[in-house]
Amino acid sequence: MSYADNIFIDMCRDILENGCDTKGEKVRPKWEDGTPAYTIKRFGVVNRYDLRREFPILTLRRTALKSATDEMLWIWQKKSNNVHELSSHIWDAWADEDGSIGKAYGYQMGVKHRYREGMMDQVDRVLYDLKNNPFSRRIMTNMYVHADLSEMNLYPCAYSMTFNVTARPGAEKLTLNAVLNQRSQDVLTANNWNVVQYAVLLHMFAQVCGMEAGELVHVIADAHIYDRHVPLVEELLRREPRPAPRFLLNPEVTDFYAFTKEDVRLEGYEPHPQIEIPVAV
């Protein structure tokens, strides 16, 4: 059975049974009808996914691999903040009349900084270090730039990645691991979406750097289930996890900037039916 499903089930049960209800508090998100969107939340959730064991995509309901990859590449590869360069419409609610979401996400990844080795943006800095100084403990990115928060239409939720390389005795390749830090997460809507995105990113970075993907550790400061999502989560918890699929990445791509969403695919992915999820904005 899928290990990712079991992690998701345990996390949701913990939130529902031991979480804190925000009803009555001053909350920013609202439902489409203007009603405040309250949550049941858990502080400091940490989940570990071993990508050598399986690809962490839910079978309890379908996660759209190519769409998730497309959004990840929009941020990390295109370094874009304009929804017109994104195939899906998930960011439309936060875009202005020109399609911009402000100085958020991809914008921050594209800003060049001066390093001893020259001018680079954060993505190129990570790739440079993984190839030239893989055992550094300083390989990380950060999108939560306080100087630009006032010009972001939405503050970054998944805001930081820390990469760490290990050498396993007898292994031909080094192992690339990463920690994904997230300040806040709508668990039903976005949890597995983000896990899948950053699992794909880890696989891509590992491949272009001649490594193998290892562990992805996901740290969520505020993991929450919205009030109107509780019955939907309970429905998912009644479903039986199915076997995890096999993840395939085009082995011919050796340049991160050459990847497209068509370079990822799954074999044997047979999830339960999708469910309609209302989104709080």
N, C-alpha and C positions, 0 to 999 in steps of 0.2 A: 504494500500500500504506500501511497505517497507520503513521504516524510514532511513535505511542506504542508499538506493537509493537516497532519497531526499537530504541527506547530500552530497553525491557524486556529484549530479547534481548541487547543489548550489556552491560547491567548484570549480568545473570545469568551470562553467560560470563566477565565480569571477576571476579565473586565466586568462581565455581567454579575458575577457572584461577589467580587471584592472591590469593585470600582466605586468611585464617588460620583453621585448624581449632581449635575450643575443646574438643575431646575430652580428657577428663582434668582439665579445669578445674572449679572449683566453680561450678555454674550453678543458677539459681533455677528455671527452667521444667522441667516434667516431662510425660511422656506419660501417657495415661490409665492405663497399666499400672504407673506409678510409676518408669519408666526415665528417667534424666536426658536432657533434650532438648538435645543439643549442636548447634552450628552451624558453618557456614563463613561467616566474616564479612569485610566490607570496610569500612574506616574512611573517612568523609568522601566519600560519594557525592553528586554534584550533578547533577540532571537539569533540563532546561529544556523547557517546553512553550509553544508560541505558540498561544494559543487563537483567534487570528485565522486561523490556518492550518487547524486542525482540532480536533475535540473529542478529548481524549486517553483514549479508552477502548480496552481491549485487544480484539482480535479472536481472539487465540490461545486464549482461553476467555472465557466470558461474565462480565461484571461487571454486577451487578444495579443499574441506574441508580436506580430508584425507592427501593430499600432503602437504598442508599448515601446518597441525598439525605435520606431520612427520618432516618437517624442524624445526619447533619450538622445538620439542622433541630432535632433533639432537643437538641443541644448549643448551637447558635448562636441559635436562635429561641425554643425553649421554655425554654432554659437549665436543663434538668432533669438530675438525677442519679438518677432513679428509673426502673428498667427497665419499670415498668408503664405508663409514658408513651411507650414505644418499641414500634414494631410488630414488630420482629424480636427474636430471643432471643440475639443475639451477646454481650450483656453479662451474661447470667444467671449465668455462672460466677463473677463478681466481685460479685454482689449479695448483700446480707444478707437476713434473713427478711422485711424490709419492702420489699425491692426497691431499696434504696439502694446506690449504689457509693461513698458517702462524699463528702467535699468535693472531688470531682474533676470534671473536664470542665465540664458545664453549670453546676454549682454555682459555679465560679469566674467563668464568664461573666455570671452573674446578680448578683454582688456589686457594690453601688454604691460608687463612690469619689467623693471631693470634688475637683472641678476648679474652676478660676477661673470657668467658665461654669455651675457648679452640680453637683448630684449626678447621676452617670450610671454605668451599668455599662460594661464594655469594648466590647460590641457597639455600644451607642448612641454611645459616644465615637468609634468609628471612623466610623460613619455621619454624625455631626455634623461631623467634620473633613473627610470627603470632600465634603460639601456646602458647607461654609463656609470651609475652609482646605485645599483639595485638594493644594497643592504643599508641604505640611508634610512634613518628613522624620521625623516623630514619630508616625506613624499605625501603631500596632501593638497586639497583644494578647499576653497571657502567662498560661497556665494553670498553670505550674510554680511554685507558691507554697510556699516552703519551710516557712512557718509552719503549713501545713495538710497537709503530706505524711503525717504520722502518722495522719491521719484519712481518707486516701484508700485505697480497696481496691485500686487499681492506679494507679501514678504515670502521669501523662499521657505518651503516646508522641509524638503530634503536639501540640506544646505552645505554639507561637508562630507568629503571622502578622504580617508586616510589609508594609504597603501603600505603594505608590509610584505617583504619577500623573505621566504624561508627556504632552507636547503634540507631536503630529507635524505638521510643516509642511503646511498645506493641508487638514488633517483637520477635519471638522465637530465631532467630539467629542473630549474628552480620553480618554486611554487609562489604564485601571486595571490595574496590575501588582501582583504579590505574591510574597513569599518565604514558603514553609512550612518551618518548622524542626521536625525530628523527631529525638529522641534515639536511637530504636531502632525497627527495623522488620523484621517477618517478611515478607520480600519476596514469597514465593509467595501467602500468604494476604491480605496487606493492602496491598501496594504500589499496585496500580491502584485499589483501593477508596478509598484516601486521595486519590490523584491526582484521581479522578473527583469525590469530595466537594468538594474545594477548588476544582476547576475550576467546578463548579456554583455554589459560594459566590461566586466571583469574577464569574461571569456575573450572578448576582442582585444583588450590590452595585453592579456597573457599571450595570445597568439602572435601579435605583431612584435612582441618582445622576446619571443622564443621561450616562453614559460608555460606552465600549466595553471589553470584556475584552481584555487584552493578554497578557503573559507570566506564567506561573506557574513559579517556580523552586522546586524541591523539594530541600532539603538534609537528608541523612540521616547522622547521626553513626555509627551502627552498623547497616549494612545486611546482613542475614544470611539464609541459607538453612538451615533445619533439616535435620538428618541424614536424617530419614525423608522429607523433601521433595525430595531430590536427584533420585531417579528421575522424579518428577512434573515437575520443572523441565526435565529432559532431554527428556521427552516433549513439552513445550510448545516447546522449542527446535527440535524436528524439524518443527513445523507451519509452514505458509506463511502469512505475514500477509495479511489481507484488507483491502479498502478501508475507510477510516474512515467511520463514519456521520455524518449531519448532526444536530447538536444543536439542539433547539428549546425555547425558554423562552417561556411565556405572556407576550406583549407587553403585556397589559392590566394586569398587576400592577405598581404603582408604589410599594408599601409592602413592605419586606422582611418584615414580620410577617404579611403576607397570603399569602405563598407557601405552597404545600403540595407534596407529592411529585408530585401530579397535574399540576403546572404544568411538569414537565420530560418530554421525550420524545425519542426518536431516530428518524430516518428512515434506512432502509438498513442497519440493524445486523444482520449475519449472521455471528456469531462461530462458531468451532469449538465442538464439544461441551464441556460442563463436565466437570471431573474432581473426584473425591472427595478432599478435603484433610483429613488429621488435624491437629488444633490442639493445640499445647502450651500448658499453663496453668501 
